Every structure is written in C-alpha cells, then in structure tokens.
Amino acid sequence: MFRVLMFLCLTATAAAEVSFSKQIAPILVEQCVECHRAGKVKGKYRLDTVEMLLKAGDSGTSPVLAGKPDESELYRLIATHEEDDRMPKKADALPAKEMALIREWIASGAKVDVADKQATLSSILPDQAKTAAPPKYPRPLPVTALALSPDGDTLACSGYFEVTLWDVATGKLKSRIGGMPERVLALAWAAENQLAVAGGVPGRSGEVWTVNPAQPVERKRIITSRDCVLTLTASRDGKSLVTGGTDNTLRCFELPAMKLNWQIEPHADWIMAVAISPDGSCIATASRDRTTRRIDSTNGEIEATFTGHECAVLSVAFSLDGNECISGDAEGEIRRWDRHGDAKKDSSIRPSGRTEVLAVDFIDAVTPVAATGNGIVSSMDAKARKTKDKLTRHADRVNVMVVQRIDKTTRLITGCHDGRVRITELGKPEPVLNFIASPGW
C-alpha cells in the first residue's frame, strides 16, 4: 500500500518541477530543523541553511546526491522502515506525499532556487496568506507590545494580524500595517524606517518581521518558528537586534542587513524578556527557568548567571550606566544584580505585593520603575527597598511600558490589557494622553 501511495504521489509531482523554497524548505523547517540547527546539532548535521543542508554529518556520507535519491542520506533516513534509524526521531514518519516531494526534488537534480545559500531556511519560506484585520475592532484588544519611534512622534502598537501606528501628540490613528503575526507580542524600532515585529500563534507558529512603516511592502521575515517569539529589542546604536521566545533560543542579528550573527540556547525554558546595555556590549535575558543571564553581544558567550529568583522571571532591564540590572518575576519580586551576576545586598523589592512584574526600567540613574499585574506602575527606592511613588494606575494589568526622556521631562507610556494606552508625565497628577489603541474605538 505504501508503494502504491508513493507511486501516485510521484506521478502527481513529476508533472511540474519541485521548488526547493516553496515545497521542500517548509517540510524541513517543520519536521527537521528543530533538531538539526545551530546550537542543537544532532549527529553533527545541520540543515537550517542551504549551505549546511548539503554538508555531511557524522556519517560522512553526502546527504544529497543530485539525481540519486536512494543513495542520498537525507532521503534514506526519512524513508527507511527501520524505526531506530528513521527521521525524525521520536515522531511519526513523514507523510507519503512529503517523502515523494523530497525524492522527486533530489531525482530531478536537487536544484536550489535560493540566491543566498547561507540564508536560514525559515527566512526563505513563502509567505502564507494572512487574515485581514477588521476595519473596526468589535472590542478593545489587549495591548501586548509598544514601541516609540526614534523621533518620538509615532507609537507602534500591537494589533490583530497588524501593527497600528498612533500620533503621540493626539492619540489619533496614523496608519495600519497588515500581514503581521496573529498576536503581536513585541515591537522595536531598529531605525526610523525599520520596525521589528515579533509574535505568532501559541503552540503553532512564531515569526519576526522587519517592515518599513512608510512603505509597508518593504518587509522581510527573518524568523519562522514552531511557537511564539515573545520578546525582542534593538540596541541604541542601531547595530543589533536581539530576539527570544518559546524555543529557548536567543538570536542576535546585525542591523540594518538583518544578518544572523549568532544564536544560542542560554536557558532551559522560555526566554520571556531581553535587554541590551546602553553601550551595546552585553545582553540581559529573563527566563521561565527562574534565572537571568548576562551575555556578550559580540559572540553570545554567557558571562554571568543570576539565580536569585524562585519563580519564572518575566522582565529585565539595564540601569542607565549599564552596570546594574533589575529583573521582575511572577510572584511580584524585583531583584537587583550587578554586571557580574552578583546579587546586591539590598536586592529584593516588592512594588505591589505578590502580583507579577510584567515590565521594568529606570526613570533616572538610581530609580527603578515597574509595571505590574494589578495595573499599578510604581517607582522604587532601591536603597530603602520600598515603593517610592505610584505613578499611574490602570484598570487592568499593565503588559508593556516604555520610558520616554525629552530633555528634563520623563514620560511613561503604558499599555493595558483592557486596550488602553496611557502617557503619563512625571510630576503631573493626570495622564497627558489616554486612549484605546484599537481601530474604531
């Protein structure tokens, strides 16, 4: 029966030349890349790029022999009936149709319709049709990501299959960028004309895009993964973009080319937040594995690990001089640690009891600020280990926070689960702007 299916599939695919980028790469990304990529190389064989796909692993046998599928290690291992040898390991065999496509691709010459052989397979996948965002939202959408443009005039906000852009002065909708992940979970301006967008569908897919807000057709997908990309940030000097998420992988890209510099798995569980030091020399990560790490931004080497938290760490930020980090966890505790990963003697602060600390930052050289699950944004006296002031309060959890500094004025831009964005100027009792960031509201 299996041979009959294979024959029928081969007959169907032989009529048209098999496209590597459109038909083969999606299979490899879905079924194989997770175990055969940088940082996780089973059998010393990688296939996360075209260049690596064609290089032999432990067996020393060429994985792809053009015109000879039965002698090609790649095809042999996915088609074998021996379960101990068959790929992918600990999973069902590939469907007959997918095996037939790979066999036909190799038999017809293993042609690769990709100009850049060093490009990751995930970056060359064909775009999938995206659901269009509704003209008017039936209800306010939770704000899960915000990013302020370099000139301070435009606020990018998460939407449903889109990013919305808002005028900071008036709170009016400026434009909408469609074709984005279903859930937008992180945003960062890499440059005036380059917005990075991360998100996905929980348990199903993850994506990172870069797009020119002025010309939305100018876009590029730089990551495709099996689950959501949760966090990203760009360095102040505009040279690096760092991403992390549910695959426990930290990736560093060179800007503006978006070339992957390195990727590592520094944690045993999801990476919930990342930050880059003001001088761009190092990265701080926060993970669900209860740890935070300090990582060299040039090569991805782990410099220090802080293990002071007793639960999932949700947020992390550098001080303005880069010598100190703060990190917030799911039980409401903020910890301070220095550039070597050592805890401060006065490290533990609880700004709002045991509610989760969803975002942290510094409003000046010595004053941390935290946004929490009970809707409060508080500044803290780190030395006295207590809350200094409650700066603003939302009706629901504050998912995201941006600190804006204009001359001697400091503003907090906060996004709430009820869909509201609030801009608060320190020293003023009422928000200077308060609006629902959902089109039609």
C-alpha positions in Angstrom: 0.0 0.0 0.0 2.8 2.4 0.9 4.5 1.8 -2.5 1.2 2.5 -4.3 0.8 5.8 -2.4 4.4 6.7 -3.2 3.8 5.9 -6.9 0.7 8.1 -7.0 2.4 10.9 -5.3 5.4 10.7 -7.6 3.1 10.7 -10.6 1.4 13.9 -9.4 4.6 15.8 -8.6 6.6 14.7 -11.7 4.4 16.9 -13.9 5.9 20.1 -12.5 9.4 20.8 -11.2 9.6 20.7 -7.5 10.5 24.1 -5.9 13.0 23.9 -3.0 12.0 27.2 -1.4 8.2 26.6 -1.8 7.9 22.9 -1.3 11.0 21.3 0.3 12.1 24.0 2.7 8.7 24.2 4.5 8.9 20.4 5.1 12.4 20.6 6.5 11.6 23.6 8.7 8.5 21.9 10.1 10.0 18.4 10.6 13.8 18.6 10.8 15.3 22.0 11.7 14.5 21.9 15.4 17.0 19.1 15.9 19.5 20.0 13.2 20.3 23.7 13.7 23.0 25.9 15.2 23.2 25.2 18.9 21.4 21.9 18.6 23.2 19.7 16.1 22.1 16.0 16.3 24.6 13.7 14.5 26.7 16.8 13.8 24.4 17.5 10.9 22.7 20.9 10.3 20.1 21.7 7.8 18.9 25.1 8.9 20.6 26.7 5.9 21.1 25.6 2.3 24.8 25.5 2.7 24.7 23.3 5.8 22.0 21.1 4.3 24.4 19.9 1.7 27.3 19.1 4.1 27.8 15.7 5.6 27.3 15.0 9.3 28.6 12.2 11.5 28.1 9.5 8.8 30.5 11.2 6.4 28.1 10.4 3.6 26.8 13.3 1.4 23.3 14.0 2.5 22.1 14.9 -1.0 23.4 13.3 -4.2 21.7 15.1 -7.2 19.8 12.6 -9.3 20.3 9.8 -6.8 17.6 9.9 -4.1 18.1 6.3 -3.0 21.8 7.0 -2.3 21.1 10.3 -0.6 21.4 10.1 3.2 18.7 12.8 3.7 16.1 10.7 1.8 17.2 7.3 3.0 16.8 8.3 6.7 13.3 9.7 6.2 12.1 6.8 4.0 13.5 3.8 5.9 11.2 1.4 7.6 13.7 0.9 10.5 12.2 2.9 13.3 15.5 3.1 15.1 17.1 4.8 12.1 14.2 6.8 10.7 14.0 10.5 10.9 12.5 12.5 12.5 13.3 10.7 15.8 10.5 10.1 18.3 7.9 11.2 15.8 5.7 9.8 13.1 7.2 9.2 9.7 6.7 11.9 7.2 3.5 11.7 5.1 4.0 9.8 1.8 3.3 13.0 -0.1 6.2 14.8 1.6 8.6 11.9 1.1 7.6 11.8 -2.6 8.3 15.6 -2.9 11.8 15.2 -1.4 12.6 12.2 -3.5 11.4 13.9 -6.7 13.4 17.1 -5.8 16.6 15.0 -5.5 15.9 12.9 -8.5 15.4 15.9 -10.7 18.8 17.4 -9.8 18.3 18.8 -6.2 18.1 22.3 -7.7 18.1 25.2 -5.1 16.1 28.3 -6.1 17.8 30.4 -3.4 20.4 33.1 -4.2 21.9 33.3 -0.7 23.0 29.8 0.3 23.8 31.0 3.8 20.2 32.2 4.4 18.2 30.3 7.0 15.5 28.0 5.6 12.9 29.8 7.8 13.7 33.1 6.1 13.1 31.8 2.6 9.7 30.2 3.2 6.9 31.5 1.0 4.5 34.0 2.7 1.3 32.4 3.9 -2.0 34.2 3.4 -2.8 36.2 6.5 -6.2 37.0 7.9 -7.1 40.7 7.3 -7.5 42.8 10.4 -11.1 44.0 10.9 -11.8 47.6 9.7 -13.3 48.2 13.2 -12.5 46.1 16.2 -15.6 44.6 17.9 -14.0 45.2 21.3 -10.7 46.7 22.5 -7.7 44.4 22.0 -5.3 43.9 24.9 -2.1 45.9 24.3 0.8 43.4 24.4 3.5 45.5 22.7 4.5 49.1 22.2 7.5 50.9 20.6 8.2 54.6 20.3 9.7 55.8 17.0 13.2 57.3 17.2 11.8 60.8 16.6 9.3 60.3 19.4 6.3 61.2 17.2 4.8 57.8 16.5 3.8 55.0 18.7 3.7 51.5 17.3 1.1 49.2 19.0 0.2 45.6 18.8 -3.0 44.6 16.8 -4.7 41.6 15.4 -2.7 40.4 12.4 -1.4 44.0 12.2 0.6 46.8 13.8 -1.2 50.1 14.4 0.7 53.5 14.4 -0.6 56.3 16.6 0.2 60.0 16.9 1.9 60.6 20.2 0.6 64.2 20.5 -3.1 63.5 19.8 -3.6 59.7 20.2 -5.1 59.6 16.6 -4.5 56.6 14.4 -2.0 57.4 11.7 -1.8 54.1 9.7 -2.1 50.3 9.9 0.4 47.7 8.8 -1.3 44.4 7.9 0.1 41.0 7.2 1.7 40.6 10.6 1.5 37.7 13.1 -1.9 37.0 14.6 -0.6 38.0 18.0 2.0 40.8 18.1 3.9 40.2 21.3 7.0 42.5 20.9 7.9 45.6 18.9 11.2 47.5 18.4 12.3 50.4 16.2 15.6 49.4 14.7 15.7 52.7 12.7 13.4 55.4 11.5 12.4 53.3 8.6 12.7 49.8 10.2 10.2 48.4 12.6 10.8 44.9 14.0 7.7 42.9 14.8 7.5 39.6 16.8 4.7 37.3 17.7 2.8 34.2 16.4 0.1 31.8 17.4 0.7 29.9 20.7 1.7 26.3 20.1 1.6 26.7 16.3 3.9 29.3 14.9 6.2 32.2 15.6 7.5 35.0 13.4 9.8 38.0 13.4 9.4 40.6 10.6 11.1 43.9 9.7 9.0 46.4 7.9 9.3 50.0 6.6 6.3 51.8 8.2 6.3 54.4 5.4 6.4 51.7 2.7 4.9 48.5 4.2 5.6 46.5 1.1 9.2 46.8 2.1 9.3 43.9 4.6 11.3 40.8 5.4 10.6 37.8 7.6 13.7 36.9 9.5 12.5 34.2 11.8 9.9 31.4 11.5 9.5 29.0 14.4 7.1 26.4 15.8 5.9 28.6 18.6 5.7 32.3 19.5 8.6 34.7 19.6 7.9 36.6 22.8 10.5 39.4 23.0 12.9 41.5 21.0 14.9 44.7 21.4 17.2 46.8 19.4 20.5 48.4 20.6 20.7 52.1 20.9 23.4 52.4 18.3 21.2 50.7 15.8 23.7 47.9 15.1 21.9 44.9 16.7 18.5 43.3 17.1 18.0 40.5 19.7 15.1 38.1 19.9 13.9 35.4 22.3 10.9 33.1 22.8 9.4 29.8 23.5 12.1 27.8 21.7 14.6 28.9 24.4 16.7 30.4 21.7 18.4 33.8 21.8 19.2 35.2 18.4 21.3 38.3 17.5 21.0 40.0 14.2 23.2 42.6 12.6 21.4 45.8 11.6 20.3 47.1 9.1 21.1 44.0 7.0 19.3 41.6 9.4 22.1 39.1 9.1 22.2 36.4 11.8 25.3 37.0 13.9 24.8 34.1 16.3 22.2 32.1 18.2 22.4 30.1 21.4 20.1 28.4 23.9 21.1 30.1 27.2 18.1 28.9 29.2 16.3 25.6 29.9 12.8 27.3 29.4 11.2 30.2 27.6 13.0 33.5 27.2 10.5 36.0 28.5 12.4 39.2 28.1 15.6 40.6 26.8 17.5 43.9 27.2 20.7 45.4 25.7 23.1 47.5 27.7 23.3 51.2 26.8 26.7 50.7 25.2 25.5 47.7 23.3 28.2 45.4 24.8 26.0 42.9 26.5 22.5 41.4 26.7 20.4 40.5 29.7 17.8 37.8 29.5 14.9 36.7 31.7 13.6 33.2 31.6 10.8 31.0 32.9 13.6 28.7 34.2 13.9 31.2 37.1 17.2 32.6 36.0 18.6 35.7 34.3 21.8 35.8 32.4 24.3 38.3 31.1 25.6 37.6 27.6 28.4 39.1 25.5 26.6 40.7 22.5 29.5 40.1 20.1 29.7 36.3 20.3 26.9 35.0 22.5 29.1 33.8 25.3 27.4 33.7 28.7 29.2 36.0 31.1 27.2 35.6 34.3 24.1 33.9 35.7 21.9 35.2 38.4 19.8 32.6 40.3 18.1 34.8 43.0 14.5 34.3 41.7 12.4 31.5 43.0 9.9 31.5 40.1 9.6 32.5 36.4 11.4 35.7 35.6 9.2 37.9 33.3 11.1 41.2 32.8 14.6 42.6 32.8 16.3 46.0 32.3 19.7 47.7 32.5 20.4 50.8 34.5 21.3 53.9 32.6 25.1 53.3 33.1 24.8 49.6 32.3 26.5 48.5 35.5 23.3 47.0 37.1 20.3 45.0 36.1 16.9 44.6 37.6 14.6 41.7 36.9 11.0 41.1 37.9 9.2 37.7 38.5 5.8 36.1 38.5 5.4 36.5 42.3 6.0 40.2 42.4 9.6 40.3 43.4 12.3 42.6 41.8 15.9 41.6 42.2 19.0 43.8 41.6 22.3 42.3 40.4 25.5 43.8 39.1 27.3 43.4 35.8 29.0 40.1 37.1 25.7 38.5 38.1 26.1 39.0 41.8 23.1 40.0 43.9 23.0 43.3 45.7 22.7 43.1 49.5 19.5 45.2 49.3 18.3 43.3 46.2 14.8 42.3 47.0 11.9 44.8 46.3 8.2 44.1 46.1 6.5 47.1 44.5 2.9 45.7 44.5 2.7 42.6 46.8 2.7 39.3 45.0 1.3 40.3 41.6 3.6 39.6 38.6 6.1 42.2 37.5 5.5 42.5 33.8 7.8 45.3 32.8 10.8 47.1 34.4 13.0 50.0 33.5 14.8 53.0 35.1 13.4 56.6 35.1 16.8 58.0 36.1 20.2 56.8 37.2 19.0 55.3 40.5 15.2 54.9 40.3 13.7 51.7 39.0 10.1 51.6 37.8 7.9 48.6 37.5 4.6 47.8 35.8 2.6 45.0 37.5 -0.4 42.7 37.0 -2.7 44.8 39.3 -2.5 47.8 36.9 -0.1 49.9 39.0 3.1 51.4 37.7 5.4 52.3 40.6 8.8 53.9 41.1 11.1 52.4 43.8 13.7 53.5 46.3 16.2 50.7 45.6 18.4 51.5 48.6 15.4 51.6 51.1 13.9 48.6 49.4 10.4 50.1 49.2 7.9 51.7 46.8 8.6 55.4 46.3 5.6 56.5 44.4 2.6 55.2 42.4 3.0 56.9 39.1 -0.2 55.7 37.3 -2.9 53.1 37.7 -4.8 51.2 35.0 -8.0 49.2 35.5 -6.3 46.0 34.4 -2.8 44.5 34.1 -0.1 46.6 32.5 1.5 44.4 29.9 4.1 46.8 28.5 5.9 50.0 29.4 8.1 52.5 27.5 10.1 55.2 29.2 10.5 58.4 27.1 13.0 61.1 28.0 12.7 64.5 26.5 15.3 67.0 27.8 14.4 67.2 31.5 11.0 65.6 31.1 10.3 61.9 31.6 7.2 60.2 30.3 5.8 56.7 30.9 3.9 55.1 28.0 1.9 52.1 29.3 -0.2 49.6 27.6 -3.0 47.8 29.4 -4.9 44.5 29.0 -8.1 46.5 28.6 -6.8 48.0 25.3 -5.9 51.4 26.8 -2.6 53.3 26.2 -1.8 56.0 28.7 1.0 58.6 28.5 2.0 59.9 32.0 4.4 62.8 32.5 6.2 62.5 35.8 5.2 65.2 38.2 1.7 65.6 36.7 -1.3 64.1 38.5 -3.3 63.2 35.4 -2.2 61.4 32.2 -1.3 63.8 29.3 -3.0 61.3 26.9 -5.3 58.3 27.4 -6.8 56.4 24.5 -8.0 53.0 23.4 -5.5 51.7 20.8 -7.9 49.6 18.8 -9.1 51.0 15.4 -12.7 52.1 15.5 -12.7 52.9 19.2 
